[in-house]
Amino acid sequence: MKTDIEIAQAAELRPIQDIAAKIGLGPGDIVPYGHHKAKIPLDVARSRGSEDGRLVLVTGISPTPAGEGKSTTSVGLADALMLRDRRPVLCLREPSLGPVFGVKGGAAGGGFSQVVPMEEINLHFNGDFHAISSAHALLSAVLDNHLYRPNTLRLDPTQITWPRAVDMNDRALRDIVIGLGGRTGGVPRQDGFVITAASEIMAIFCLADGIDDLKARLDRIIVGYTQEGAPVRAGGLGVSGALAVLLKDAMNPNLVQTLGGTPALVHGGPFANIAHGCNSLSATRAGLALGDVVVTEAGFGADLGAEKFFDIKCRFGGLRPGAAVIVATVRALKMNGGVAKSDLGNENVDAVARGAANLQGHIENVRKFGVPPIVALNRFSSDTAAEVAAVRAACDAVGATMVAADPWGGGGAGCLDLADAVWDALESGEADYRPLYPLDMGLADKLETIAKEIYGADGVDIDAKAAKEIATLEAAGLRDAPVCVAKTQYSFSDDPTKLGRPKGFRISVREVTPSAGAGFVVAKTGSIMTMPGLGVEPSAMKVDIVDGVVTGLF
């Protein structure tokens, strides 16, 4: 059996001009980055008129080491819609180098449902992540220079909230001390790194509506506080123009293709467990203007990525999703039902039924936003008829449509039934999108609402430090902001060991930080980290280049 990279390397890619022509773009409308990649200038997409395409979200159950195949299903669904002549555009996030070289897995799909060129998308792509990392680094450098001289903003070195960023998993950088070079080495203070996918500049990048809005959002970033507790914003440092210059080319959505020849806009890459987990709003809008159906993805389970997609991205962007696909596998449901990974190859109908409670929780959550869910059962060869029947029974019990799909082995042809079910949901007009909470609700009440309604918690415990931070942020004008919860992806709770659909738990909030430029606040729960670490054998140990050919990359 070929690996993902071998399948991608064997594919015959179309010239990017041919892919652009499928969405009505001529050679002069794109900026090629080689033969198979391009950028679409924002003004080109906007010149195409109304953004009246239909929007479909792909989300999933709580992820497990068994894998769910959410990106793979997104690609397969888009290719199936292309086979049905629905003129789809696929909108995905860009991969971060941290997971690529850390835990095996990128963001390009797999098998015969991939976006290509797979290697280039997973490695550097068109430089967007580097631009974001560089802009973040520039703001960090200017901030520390201002502390050193002349600090006219009266920043308190002990109350700096702006971290540093790098696009790699490196736990040693979570908490550091800087400025130890003596009199000319800057102001000594505590600092730390986040991964670039968790940078506020990434969040801003994915929500900004053009360069002017980008600069305004960059100005609103809270970088720290004065000794009196007043917030200090990046605008006072006078570098939003320079940051925008670093980001100006990256702001244009990237055009690539699937193995089935479907146009794909791969742009932006915030994580969903520590950020808002959606591709850029500019790429989604471009897809809605250029195609008839947009298939987009939100990270991790529906309790994380989908909630943030609905409550943050759709609210800010005025988007009206028409359907949501929830991806599940028999293997992952068995793990949620208590089966060890080593035993997943054995039939266990009872474990599937127990684990299906997790799926049912995500189905109910999607409905709370007024969007009809369709369950896509991503099939594996080890699935038995009885196990599949157990999944179907669990979906029938809550009135949800379930469709079996084979995106990895069958590509678009393996997802035709799924495409038909999604189209039927779009045509039904059943969707009536609504956010979970009103913006005029206080931050603590928003946290309580998310915890109870989406996670199934009994409530929220906000420690004294976090409560003080909430009061400070509300006084700074962020009371009406959405809340972006940073939480483990493995459980509805903030404890990664509580699988399935746990009950009788509370969510512990230990820190609440501003993301004022992005327009939301981040609540950190449990032991979630904004800088991941590497495992005992990171994927980087398997990657090589032999005779000019990249190997070991998935």
Order of alpha helices (4+ residues) and beta strands (2+ residues): alpha-alpha-beta-beta-alpha-beta-alpha-beta-alpha-beta-beta-alpha-alpha-beta-beta-beta-beta-beta-alpha-alpha-beta-beta-alpha-beta-beta-alpha-beta-alpha-beta-alpha-alpha-beta-alpha-beta-alpha-alpha-alpha-beta-alpha-beta-beta-beta-beta-beta
